[in-house]
């Protein structure tokens, strides 16, 4: 487990981390390696706690109140797992400290400089720490890690810069070689370029160590303001180099890409204009064709309009005929209805009378063994009209009368269907012409048979009327058929008129579309002509920009040629220069530039501050009120160090 300090990290946070470590190692029996880095020691109280922990396997006051009670409970459970039955608090505490001493391993990482401590260690050097926190040394094993060898630095630099694309970075225009302030042997081979970059990174690290040695000799053993140079600074330099190179290369390529994209779009515009000019002739032909189509469509609309009007007139005339036929039908139906109205009430009245025959009276008739002649005559007339052949036999008549649907068959009798002319003649001869076949005569014999006599008489008379009005009814039916046929023809004509009107609507829409397309084509022609004119004016005005674009491409080549060198200088400044003042930074810059020359790597002659703190960054700092960072190179470098700090705060 390692402490991860942050901006709001406090002693209370450290106590929480320490309590978690002690619970894991003391209560759970876990093997824990607790790593404390010097950069995370934000307060001397943290060192004092660790000194106490190493000396006593505990930190007094770390567990109090509920936390101490919970700790004792956890210790009791842990001891039980080990087969120990511990009850007293003293036994549990002693078992806890033994477990911590057995399972917890503490590792400190710190810079050891005694000669000036300019590297920003948390205070005082080894001698001071040994005096104030003796357990850090008499309870620990000291592993002294010095600086890496030059070969190790070279291998690390080569491996950690494999992601950097060094292709074509050293190649500039031939004309630029004469303008170099120093004679630089340009390295062409890609592998050799990568070795040269690694050598330059190692040389920058060595230059800082050499300057520190020189400053230490001048100080005569007293403290000096310098940087304790460690491999960590070298790794920071590698990270800054990779990041600066990637950012600057992407920015340059984006800038160059914008220029190329603009030129390509301009050329594409020219080609498009030429294509549009060629298409103008085709568009004119299409416009003429559309005009002809519009004329033809208009003529078709006129023809169909005339036909629709003709069909409309025919439809109106046919509808008038249908209306006259309906009037005639109504007149014939009125005559037929007048004749039928005289007989239908009698039939309906007779049906109601039959329906109202009491069941008691009907049962008496059914039960008669030797009925009166009037009863037998009435029932025989009813059965004859209903179509039953009884031959006047009373038992057969009784069988019909006793049927459940006897009354229903009388009420639902269809006169027009069953009563023929022959049946009417037979009924008159056999029954109606007889003097005793009357309602009064039969009712005296049976109240149930009187209504039956009235029904028979009404059905025969109604059949006579139906026969008389049959020709009129046939005429009405024929008129109905003719009217329906006329209505069908009228509907067909109306459908045809509707179809013609729909076609006219479609033709009008097509005509409007053709007119719209014609107008659009005319607008397209005018727009293309205007666009061609504008493009020609634009091409003429951009003719003078050719020289500026050429200069921009040449500048891109020069910046790409010095990109690696500029990134190396910027990375060295960000990683090492923060502790030094302006004169010593200048001395380091001269050493670094000389190392680049020896490695065959080009670099821009301008100060490295312009690379690590470009103009846009300075403008942003100026907007935030950092006027010094915008105007002064050293202040700009300091601001860049703070802005680009990776794993720890930069010392400036």
C-alpha positions as CSV (number, residue, x, y, z in Angstrom):
1,X,0.0,0.0,0.0
2,X,1.3,3.5,-0.9
3,X,0.3,6.9,0.3
4,X,-1.3,8.9,-2.5
5,X,-1.1,12.6,-1.3
6,X,-3.2,15.2,-3.1
7,X,-3.9,18.9,-2.7
8,X,-6.3,18.4,0.3
9,X,-4.3,15.6,1.9
10,X,-3.9,16.2,5.7
11,X,-2.6,14.6,8.8
12,X,-6.1,13.3,9.5
13,X,-6.1,11.6,6.1
14,X,-2.7,10.0,6.9
15,X,-4.1,8.7,10.2
16,X,-7.0,7.1,8.4
17,X,-4.5,5.4,6.0
18,X,-2.3,4.3,8.9
19,X,-5.3,2.9,10.8
20,X,-6.3,0.9,7.8
21,X,-2.8,-0.5,7.4
22,X,-2.6,-1.5,11.1
23,X,-6.0,-3.2,11.0
24,X,-5.0,-5.3,8.0
25,X,-1.6,-6.3,9.4
26,X,-2.5,-6.6,13.2
27,X,-6.1,-7.9,13.2
28,X,-6.4,-9.8,9.9
29,X,-2.8,-11.1,9.8
30,X,-2.2,-9.7,6.2
31,X,1.4,-9.2,5.0
32,X,1.4,-5.5,4.2
33,X,4.2,-3.4,2.6
34,X,3.5,0.3,3.5
35,X,5.4,2.7,1.1
36,X,5.9,6.3,2.1
37,X,7.6,8.6,-0.4
38,X,9.3,11.8,0.6
39,X,7.1,13.8,-1.8
40,X,4.0,12.7,0.2
41,X,5.4,13.9,3.6
42,X,3.6,17.2,3.8
43,X,4.0,17.6,7.5
44,X,6.7,16.6,10.1
45,X,4.0,15.0,12.2
46,X,3.8,12.3,9.6
47,X,7.5,11.4,10.1
48,X,7.0,11.4,13.9
49,X,4.1,9.0,13.7
50,X,6.1,6.6,11.5
51,X,9.1,6.9,13.9
52,X,6.8,5.9,16.8
53,X,5.3,3.0,14.8
54,X,8.7,1.6,13.9
55,X,9.9,1.9,17.5
56,X,6.9,0.5,19.3
57,X,4.8,-1.3,16.6
58,X,2.0,1.1,17.6
59,X,1.1,4.8,17.5
60,X,-0.4,6.0,20.9
61,X,-3.7,7.8,20.6
62,X,-4.3,6.5,17.0
63,X,-7.2,4.3,18.2
64,X,-9.5,6.0,20.7
65,X,-13.1,5.6,21.9
66,X,-15.3,3.5,19.6
67,X,-12.4,2.9,17.3
68,X,-10.4,1.3,20.1
69,X,-13.3,-0.8,21.2
70,X,-13.8,-2.0,17.6
71,X,-10.0,-2.7,17.4
72,X,-10.1,-4.9,20.5
73,X,-13.1,-6.8,19.2
74,X,-11.3,-7.4,15.9
75,X,-8.1,-8.5,17.9
76,X,-10.2,-10.9,20.0
77,X,-11.6,-12.5,16.8
78,X,-8.2,-12.6,15.2
79,X,-6.6,-14.3,18.3
80,X,-9.5,-16.8,18.3
81,X,-8.7,-17.7,14.7
82,X,-5.1,-18.4,15.9
83,X,-6.4,-20.6,18.7
84,X,-5.7,-18.1,21.5
85,X,-8.2,-17.2,24.2
86,X,-7.3,-13.7,25.2
87,X,-9.6,-11.7,27.5
88,X,-7.8,-8.8,29.0
89,X,-7.1,-5.6,27.1
90,X,-3.4,-5.8,27.9
91,X,-3.1,-9.3,26.4
92,X,-5.1,-8.2,23.3
93,X,-2.9,-5.1,22.9
94,X,0.3,-7.1,23.2
95,X,-1.0,-9.6,20.7
96,X,-1.9,-6.7,18.3
97,X,1.6,-5.1,18.5
98,X,3.2,-8.5,17.9
99,X,1.1,-9.1,14.8
100,X,2.0,-5.6,13.5
101,X,5.7,-6.2,14.1
102,X,5.5,-9.5,12.3
103,X,3.3,-8.5,9.3
104,X,4.0,-4.9,8.5
105,X,6.9,-3.9,6.4
106,X,7.6,-0.1,6.0
107,X,9.5,1.3,3.0
108,X,10.7,5.0,2.9
109,X,11.9,6.6,-0.3
110,X,13.7,9.9,0.0
111,X,16.5,12.0,-1.4
112,X,19.6,12.0,0.9
113,X,21.5,15.2,0.1
114,X,23.4,16.7,3.0
115,X,25.3,19.1,0.8
116,X,22.6,21.7,0.5
117,X,19.3,20.0,0.1
118,X,18.3,22.1,-2.8
119,X,16.3,19.3,-4.3
120,X,13.3,20.0,-2.2
121,X,13.4,17.1,0.3
122,X,11.0,17.5,3.1
123,X,13.5,19.0,5.5
124,X,17.1,18.8,6.7
125,X,18.9,15.9,5.2
126,X,19.8,12.5,6.7
127,X,21.7,13.8,9.7
128,X,18.8,16.0,10.9
129,X,16.3,13.1,10.3
130,X,18.5,10.7,12.2
131,X,18.6,13.0,15.2
132,X,14.8,13.7,15.3
133,X,13.5,10.3,14.1
134,X,16.1,7.7,15.2
135,X,13.8,4.7,14.5
136,X,13.8,5.6,10.8
137,X,17.5,4.4,10.8
138,X,18.0,2.0,13.7
139,X,14.9,0.1,12.9
140,X,15.3,0.2,9.1
141,X,17.8,-1.2,6.6
142,X,19.2,1.6,4.4
143,X,19.5,0.9,0.7
144,X,21.5,3.7,-1.0
145,X,20.5,4.1,-4.6
146,X,22.8,6.5,-6.4
147,X,22.5,7.8,-9.9
148,X,22.1,5.5,-12.9
149,X,25.1,4.8,-15.2
150,X,25.3,6.6,-18.5
151,X,24.6,3.3,-20.3
152,X,21.5,2.7,-18.2
153,X,20.3,6.3,-18.9
154,X,20.9,5.7,-22.6
155,X,18.9,2.4,-22.7
156,X,16.0,3.9,-20.7
157,X,15.9,7.0,-22.9
158,X,15.9,4.8,-26.1
159,X,13.1,2.5,-24.8
160,X,10.9,5.3,-23.5
161,X,11.1,7.3,-26.7
162,X,10.1,4.5,-29.1
163,X,6.7,6.1,-29.4
164,X,8.2,9.3,-30.8
165,X,8.0,9.5,-34.6
166,X,11.4,10.8,-35.7
167,X,10.9,10.3,-39.4
168,X,11.7,13.3,-41.6
169,X,12.2,15.6,-38.5
170,X,15.8,16.3,-39.4
171,X,15.2,17.0,-43.1
172,X,14.8,20.6,-44.2
173,X,15.0,22.4,-47.5
174,X,18.4,22.5,-49.0
175,X,18.3,26.3,-49.0
176,X,18.0,26.3,-45.3
177,X,21.3,24.6,-44.7
178,X,23.2,27.7,-45.7
179,X,21.4,29.7,-43.1
180,X,22.3,27.5,-40.1
181,X,24.3,29.5,-37.5
182,X,26.3,26.4,-36.7
183,X,27.6,23.6,-38.8
184,X,25.4,20.6,-37.9
185,X,26.0,17.1,-39.4
186,X,22.5,16.0,-40.1
187,X,21.8,12.4,-39.2
188,X,19.9,10.7,-41.9
189,X,19.5,7.1,-40.7
190,X,16.4,6.6,-38.6
191,X,18.1,4.3,-36.0
192,X,21.0,6.7,-35.7
193,X,18.6,9.5,-35.2
194,X,17.0,7.6,-32.3
195,X,20.4,7.0,-30.8
196,X,21.3,10.6,-31.2
197,X,18.1,11.7,-29.4
198,X,18.9,9.3,-26.5
199,X,22.5,10.6,-26.3
200,X,21.2,14.2,-26.2
201,X,18.8,13.3,-23.3
202,X,21.7,11.7,-21.4
203,X,23.9,14.7,-22.1
204,X,21.3,17.1,-20.7
205,X,21.2,15.1,-17.5
206,X,25.1,15.0,-17.4
207,X,25.2,18.7,-17.9
208,X,23.1,19.3,-14.8
209,X,25.3,17.1,-12.7
210,X,28.4,18.9,-14.1
211,X,27.0,22.3,-13.2
212,X,26.0,21.1,-9.7
213,X,29.6,19.8,-9.2
214,X,31.0,23.2,-10.4
215,X,28.6,25.1,-8.1
216,X,29.5,22.8,-5.1
217,X,33.2,23.4,-5.6
218,X,32.6,27.2,-5.7
219,X,30.5,27.0,-2.6
220,X,33.4,25.4,-0.7
221,X,31.3,22.9,1.2
222,X,28.6,25.4,2.2
223,X,25.1,25.0,1.0
224,X,24.3,26.1,-2.5
225,X,21.1,26.7,-4.5
226,X,21.1,23.8,-6.9
227,X,19.1,20.7,-7.9
228,X,19.9,17.3,-6.5
229,X,19.8,15.5,-9.8
230,X,18.2,12.0,-9.6
231,X,16.9,9.5,-12.1
232,X,13.5,10.7,-11.4
233,X,14.4,14.0,-13.0
234,X,15.7,12.1,-16.0
235,X,12.4,10.3,-16.3
236,X,10.5,13.6,-16.0
237,X,12.7,14.9,-18.9
238,X,11.7,11.9,-21.0
239,X,8.0,12.4,-20.3
240,X,8.2,16.1,-21.1
241,X,10.1,15.4,-24.4
242,X,7.6,12.8,-25.6
243,X,4.7,15.2,-24.7
244,X,6.3,18.3,-26.2
245,X,7.2,16.5,-29.4
246,X,3.8,15.1,-29.8
247,X,2.0,18.3,-29.1
248,X,4.2,20.4,-31.3
249,X,4.2,17.9,-34.2
250,X,0.4,17.7,-34.1
251,X,0.1,21.5,-34.0
252,X,2.4,21.9,-37.0
253,X,0.7,19.1,-39.0
254,X,-2.7,20.6,-38.2
255,X,-1.5,24.0,-39.4
256,X,-0.1,22.5,-42.6
257,X,-3.2,20.4,-43.1
258,X,-5.4,23.5,-42.9
259,X,-3.3,25.1,-45.7
260,X,-3.5,22.0,-47.8
261,X,-7.2,21.6,-47.2
262,X,-7.8,25.2,-48.2
263,X,-5.9,24.8,-51.4
264,X,-7.7,21.5,-52.2
265,X,-11.1,23.1,-51.6
266,X,-10.2,26.0,-53.8
267,X,-9.1,23.7,-56.6
268,X,-12.2,21.6,-56.1
269,X,-14.2,24.8,-56.4
270,X,-12.5,25.6,-59.7
271,X,-13.2,22.2,-61.0
272,X,-16.8,22.3,-59.8
273,X,-17.3,25.7,-61.5
274,X,-16.0,24.3,-64.8
275,X,-18.3,21.3,-64.5
276,X,-21.2,23.7,-63.8
277,X,-20.4,25.7,-66.9
278,X,-20.3,22.6,-69.0
279,X,-23.7,21.6,-67.5
280,X,-25.3,24.9,-68.3
281,X,-25.9,23.8,-72.0
282,X,-27.5,20.6,-70.8
283,X,-29.6,22.6,-68.3
284,X,-30.8,24.9,-71.1
285,X,-31.9,21.9,-73.2
286,X,-33.6,20.4,-70.2
287,X,-35.3,23.8,-69.6
288,X,-36.7,23.8,-73.2
289,X,-37.9,20.2,-72.8
290,X,-39.7,21.2,-69.6
291,X,-41.4,24.1,-71.3
292,X,-42.6,21.8,-74.1
293,X,-43.9,19.3,-71.6
294,X,-45.7,22.1,-69.8
295,X,-47.4,23.2,-73.1
296,X,-48.5,19.6,-73.9
297,X,-49.8,19.1,-70.4
298,X,-51.8,22.3,-70.6
299,X,-53.5,21.2,-73.9
300,X,-54.3,17.8,-72.3
301,X,-55.9,19.7,-69.4
302,X,-58.1,21.7,-71.8
303,X,-59.3,18.5,-73.6
304,X,-60.0,16.6,-70.4
305,X,-61.9,19.7,-69.1
306,X,-64.2,19.7,-72.1
307,X,-64.8,16.0,-71.8
308,X,-65.6,16.4,-68.1
309,X,-68.1,19.2,-68.8
310,X,-69.8,17.0,-71.5
311,X,-70.1,14.0,-69.1
312,X,-71.3,16.3,-66.4
313,X,-74.2,17.5,-68.6
314,X,-75.1,13.9,-69.5
315,X,-75.1,13.0,-65.8
316,X,-77.4,15.9,-65.0
317,X,-79.9,14.9,-67.7
318,X,-79.8,11.3,-66.6
319,X,-80.5,12.4,-63.0
320,X,-83.5,14.3,-64.3
321,X,-84.8,11.2,-65.9
322,X,-84.3,9.2,-62.7
323,X,-86.2,11.9,-60.8
324,X,-89.1,11.7,-63.3
325,X,-89.2,7.9,-63.0
326,X,-89.2,8.1,-59.2
327,X,-92.2,10.5,-59.5
328,X,-94.1,8.0,-61.7
329,X,-93.3,5.2,-59.3
330,X,-94.6,7.2,-56.4
331,X,-97.9,7.8,-58.3
332,X,-98.4,4.1,-59.1
333,X,-97.5,3.2,-55.6
334,X,-100.1,5.6,-54.4
335,X,-102.8,4.1,-56.5
336,X,-101.8,0.5,-55.5
337,X,-101.7,1.6,-51.8
338,X,-105.1,3.2,-52.1
339,X,-106.7,-0.1,-53.3
340,X,-104.8,-2.2,-50.8
341,X,-105.7,0.2,-48.0
342,X,-109.3,-0.8,-48.3
343,X,-108.6,-4.5,-47.7
344,X,-105.6,-4.6,-45.5
345,X,-107.4,-3.1,-42.4
346,X,-109.9,-5.9,-42.6
347,X,-107.2,-8.5,-42.8
348,X,-105.3,-7.0,-39.9
349,X,-108.5,-6.8,-37.9
350,X,-109.3,-10.4,-38.6
351,X,-105.7,-11.4,-37.6
352,X,-106.0,-9.6,-34.3
353,X,-109.4,-11.2,-33.7
354,X,-107.9,-14.6,-34.3
355,X,-104.9,-13.8,-32.0
356,X,-107.4,-12.8,-29.3
357,X,-109.3,-16.1,-29.4
358,X,-109.3,-17.3,-25.8
359,X,-107.6,-20.5,-25.1
360,X,-110.7,-21.8,-23.2
361,X,-112.9,-21.3,-26.3
362,X,-110.3,-23.0,-28.5
363,X,-110.0,-25.9,-26.1
364,X,-113.8,-26.3,-26.2
365,X,-113.6,-26.6,-30.0
366,X,-110.8,-29.1,-29.8
367,X,-112.7,-31.2,-27.3
368,X,-116.0,-31.4,-29.3
369,X,-116.9,-34.9,-30.4
370,X,-119.9,-34.0,-32.6
371,X,-119.6,-30.3,-33.4
372,X,-122.3,-28.1,-34.8
373,X,-122.3,-27.7,-38.5
374,X,-121.3,-24.0,-38.3
375,X,-118.2,-25.0,-36.3
376,X,-117.3,-27.7,-38.7
377,X,-117.9,-25.5,-41.7
378,X,-115.7,-22.7,-40.3
379,X,-112.8,-25.0,-39.5
380,X,-113.0,-26.7,-42.8
381,X,-112.8,-23.3,-44.6
382,X,-109.8,-22.3,-42.5
383,X,-108.0,-25.6,-43.2
384,X,-108.8,-25.4,-46.9
385,X,-107.3,-21.9,-47.1
386,X,-104.2,-23.0,-45.1
387,X,-103.7,-25.9,-47.6
388,X,-104.7,-28.8,-45.4
389,X,-106.7,-31.6,-47.2
390,X,-109.1,-32.9,-44.6
391,X,-112.0,-34.0,-46.8
392,X,-114.5,-32.7,-44.2
393,X,-113.4,-35.3,-41.7
394,X,-113.9,-34.0,-38.2
395,X,-110.9,-35.9,-36.7
396,X,-108.6,-34.5,-39.4
397,X,-110.0,-31.1,-38.7
398,X,-109.4,-31.6,-34.9
399,X,-105.8,-32.7,-35.6
400,X,-105.1,-29.4,-37.4
401,X,-106.8,-27.3,-34.7
402,X,-104.8,-29.1,-32.0
403,X,-101.5,-28.2,-33.5
404,X,-99.4,-25.7,-31.5
405,X,-98.8,-23.4,-34.5
406,X,-102.5,-23.3,-35.6
407,X,-103.1,-19.7,-34.5
408,X,-99.6,-18.7,-35.6
409,X,-100.1,-20.1,-39.1
410,X,-103.3,-18.1,-39.4
411,X,-101.7,-14.8,-38.2
412,X,-98.6,-15.3,-40.5
413,X,-100.6,-16.4,-43.6
414,X,-99.2,-15.0,-46.9
415,X,-102.2,-14.1,-49.0
416,X,-100.3,-13.2,-52.1
417,X,-98.4,-16.5,-52.2
418,X,-101.1,-19.1,-51.2
419,X,-104.5,-17.7,-52.4
420,X,-104.8,-18.4,-56.1
421,X,-107.8,-17.6,-58.4
422,X,-109.0,-21.2,-58.4
423,X,-108.8,-21.3,-54.6
424,X,-110.8,-18.1,-54.4
425,X,-113.5,-19.5,-56.7
426,X,-113.6,-22.8,-54.6
427,X,-113.8,-20.8,-51.4
428,X,-116.7,-18.7,-52.7
429,X,-118.7,-21.7,-54.0
430,X,-118.0,-24.0,-51.0
431,X,-118.1,-21.6,-48.1
432,X,-118.6,-17.8,-48.7
433,X,-121.8,-18.2,-50.8
434,X,-123.5,-20.2,-48.1
435,X,-126.0,-18.3,-45.9
436,X,-124.9,-19.9,-42.7
437,X,-121.2,-18.9,-43.3
438,X,-121.4,-15.7,-41.4
439,X,-119.8,-14.3,-38.3
440,X,-123.0,-14.2,-36.3
441,X,-124.2,-17.6,-37.3
442,X,-121.0,-19.3,-36.5
443,X,-120.3,-17.3,-33.3
444,X,-123.5,-18.6,-31.8
445,X,-122.2,-22.1,-32.2
446,X,-118.6,-21.2,-31.0
447,X,-117.0,-18.0,-30.0
448,X,-113.7,-19.3,-31.2
449,X,-114.9,-19.9,-34.7
450,X,-116.5,-16.6,-35.4
451,X,-113.2,-14.7,-35.8
452,X,-112.0,-17.5,-38.1
453,X,-114.9,-16.9,-40.4
454,X,-114.2,-13.2,-40.5
455,X,-110.5,-14.0,-41.3
456,X,-111.4,-16.4,-44.2
457,X,-113.7,-13.8,-45.8
458,X,-111.1,-11.0,-45.4
459,X,-108.4,-13.2,-47.0
460,X,-110.5,-14.0,-50.0
461,X,-111.5,-10.4,-50.6
462,X,-107.9,-9.2,-50.1
463,X,-106.7,-11.8,-52.7
464,X,-109.3,-10.3,-55.1
465,X,-107.8,-6.8,-54.6
466,X,-104.3,-8.1,-55.0
467,X,-105.3,-9.7,-58.3
468,X,-106.7,-6.4,-59.5
469,X,-103.7,-4.3,-58.6
470,X,-101.2,-7.0,-59.9
471,X,-100.6,-5.1,-63.2
472,X,-99.9,-1.9,-61.4
473,X,-97.6,-3.7,-59.0
474,X,-95.7,-5.2,-62.0
475,X,-95.5,-1.8,-63.6
476,X,-94.1,-0.4,-60.3
477,X,-91.6,-3.2,-60.2
478,X,-90.6,-2.5,-63.8
479,X,-90.3,1.2,-63.1
480,X,-88.2,0.3,-60.0
481,X,-85.8,-1.8,-62.2
482,X,-85.6,1.0,-64.8
483,X,-85.0,3.6,-62.1
484,X,-82.2,1.4,-60.6
485,X,-80.6,0.9,-64.0
486,X,-80.8,4.7,-64.6
487,X,-79.3,5.3,-61.2
488,X,-76.5,2.9,-61.9
489,X,-75.8,4.7,-65.2
490,X,-75.9,8.0,-63.4
491,X,-73.5,6.7,-60.8
492,X,-71.2,5.5,-63.5
493,X,-71.3,8.9,-65.2
494,X,-70.7,10.5,-61.8
495,X,-67.7,8.2,-61.2
496,X,-66.4,9.0,-64.7
497,X,-66.8,12.7,-64.0
498,X,-65.1,12.3,-60.7
499,X,-62.2,10.4,-62.3
500,X,-61.9,13.1,-64.9
501,X,-61.8,15.8,-62.2
502,X,-59.2,13.8,-60.3
503,X,-57.1,13.4,-63.5
504,X,-57.5,17.1,-64.1
505,X,-56.3,17.8,-60.5
506,X,-53.3,15.5,-61.1
507,X,-52.6,17.2,-64.5
508,X,-52.7,20.6,-62.9
509,X,-50.3,19.5,-60.2
510,X,-48.0,18.1,-62.8
511,X,-48.3,21.3,-64.7
512,X,-47.5,23.3,-61.6
513,X,-44.5,21.0,-60.9
514,X,-43.3,21.5,-64.5
515,X,-43.6,25.3,-64.1
516,X,-41.8,25.1,-60.8
517,X,-39.0,23.0,-62.3
518,X,-38.7,25.4,-65.1
519,X,-38.3,28.3,-62.7
520,X,-35.8,26.3,-60.6
521,X,-33.7,25.5,-63.7
522,X,-33.7,29.2,-64.6
523,X,-32.6,30.1,-61.1
524,X,-29.9,27.4,-61.2
525,X,-28.6,28.9,-64.4
526,X,-28.4,32.4,-62.9
527,X,-26.9,31.1,-59.6
528,X,-24.2,29.1,-61.4
529,X,-23.3,32.0,-63.6
530,X,-23.0,34.2,-60.5
531,X,-21.0,31.5,-58.7
532,X,-18.6,31.2,-61.7
533,X,-18.1,35.0,-61.7
534,X,-17.4,35.1,-57.9
535,X,-15.0,32.2,-58.1
536,X,-13.1,33.8,-61.0
537,X,-12.8,37.0,-58.9
538,X,-11.7,35.0,-55.9
539,X,-9.0,33.2,-57.9
540,X,-7.7,36.5,-59.3
541,X,-7.6,38.0,-55.8
542,X,-5.8,34.9,-54.3
543,X,-3.0,35.0,-56.9
544,X,-0.9,37.2,-54.6
545,X,-1.3,34.7,-51.7
546,X,0.8,32.1,-53.5
547,X,4.1,33.6,-52.2
548,X,2.8,33.6,-48.7
549,X,1.7,30.0,-48.9
550,X,5.0,29.0,-50.3
551,X,6.7,30.8,-47.4
552,X,4.4,29.0,-45.0
553,X,5.4,25.6,-46.4
554,X,9.1,26.5,-46.2
555,X,8.6,27.6,-42.5
556,X,6.8,24.3,-41.8
557,X,9.8,22.4,-43.2
558,X,12.2,24.5,-41.0
559,X,10.1,24.0,-37.9
560,X,9.8,20.2,-38.6
561,X,13.6,20.1,-39.1
562,X,14.2,21.6,-35.6
563,X,11.3,20.0,-33.9
564,X,13.3,17.3,-32.1
565,X,16.0,19.7,-30.9
566,X,13.4,22.2,-29.7
567,X,11.5,19.5,-27.8
568,X,14.8,18.3,-26.2
569,X,15.6,21.8,-25.0
570,X,12.1,22.4,-23.7
571,X,12.0,19.1,-21.9
572,X,15.4,19.9,-20.2
573,X,14.2,23.3,-19.1
574,X,10.9,21.8,-17.6
575,X,12.7,19.0,-15.8
576,X,15.9,20.6,-14.5
577,X,15.9,24.4,-14.7
578,X,13.3,25.3,-12.1
579,X,15.8,25.5,-9.1
580,X,18.3,27.8,-10.9
581,X,18.3,31.6,-11.5
582,X,18.5,33.2,-14.9
583,X,22.4,33.2,-15.4
584,X,22.6,29.5,-14.4
585,X,19.7,28.6,-16.7
586,X,21.6,30.4,-19.5
587,X,24.7,28.3,-18.7
588,X,22.7,25.1,-18.8
589,X,21.1,26.2,-22.1
590,X,24.6,26.6,-23.6
591,X,25.6,23.2,-22.4
592,X,22.5,21.6,-23.8
593,X,22.8,23.3,-27.2
594,X,26.4,22.2,-27.4
595,X,25.2,18.6,-26.7
596,X,22.7,18.9,-29.5
597,X,25.4,20.0,-31.9
598,X,27.5,17.1,-30.9
599,X,24.6,14.7,-31.5
600,X,23.8,16.2,-34.9
601,X,20.4,17.5,-33.9
602,X,19.2,20.9,-35.1
603,X,17.4,23.4,-32.7
604,X,15.9,26.8,-33.2
605,X,18.2,29.7,-32.1
606,X,15.4,31.3,-30.2
607,X,15.1,30.8,-26.4
608,X,13.5,27.6,-25.2
609,X,10.9,29.7,-23.4
610,X,9.2,30.4,-26.7
611,X,8.8,26.7,-27.3
612,X,7.5,25.6,-23.8
613,X,5.5,28.8,-23.4
614,X,4.2,29.8,-26.9
615,X,2.4,33.0,-27.6
616,X,-1.1,31.6,-27.2
617,X,-0.2,30.3,-23.7
618,X,1.3,33.7,-22.7
619,X,-1.8,35.5,-23.9
620,X,-3.9,33.1,-21.7
621,X,-1.7,33.9,-18.7
622,X,-1.9,37.6,-19.4
623,X,-5.7,37.3,-19.4
624,X,-5.4,35.7,-15.9
625,X,-3.4,38.6,-14.6
626,X,0.1,37.0,-14.9
627,X,1.8,39.9,-16.7
628,X,5.3,38.7,-15.7
629,X,4.7,35.3,-17.3
630,X,3.7,37.0,-20.5
631,X,6.7,39.4,-20.8
632,X,9.7,37.7,-19.1
633,X,11.3,34.5,-20.4
634,X,12.2,33.2,-17.0
635,X,8.7,33.8,-15.6
636,X,7.3,32.2,-18.7
637,X,9.4,29.1,-18.1
638,X,8.3,29.0,-14.4
639,X,4.7,29.2,-15.4
640,X,5.2,26.4,-18.0
641,X,6.8,24.2,-15.3
642,X,3.8,24.7,-13.0
643,X,1.3,24.1,-15.8
644,X,3.1,21.0,-17.1
645,X,4.1,19.5,-13.7
646,X,3.5,15.7,-14.0
647,X,4.1,13.6,-10.8
648,X,5.1,16.4,-8.3
649,X,5.2,20.1,-7.8
650,X,8.0,21.9,-9.7
651,X,10.5,23.9,-7.7
652,X,11.0,27.3,-9.1
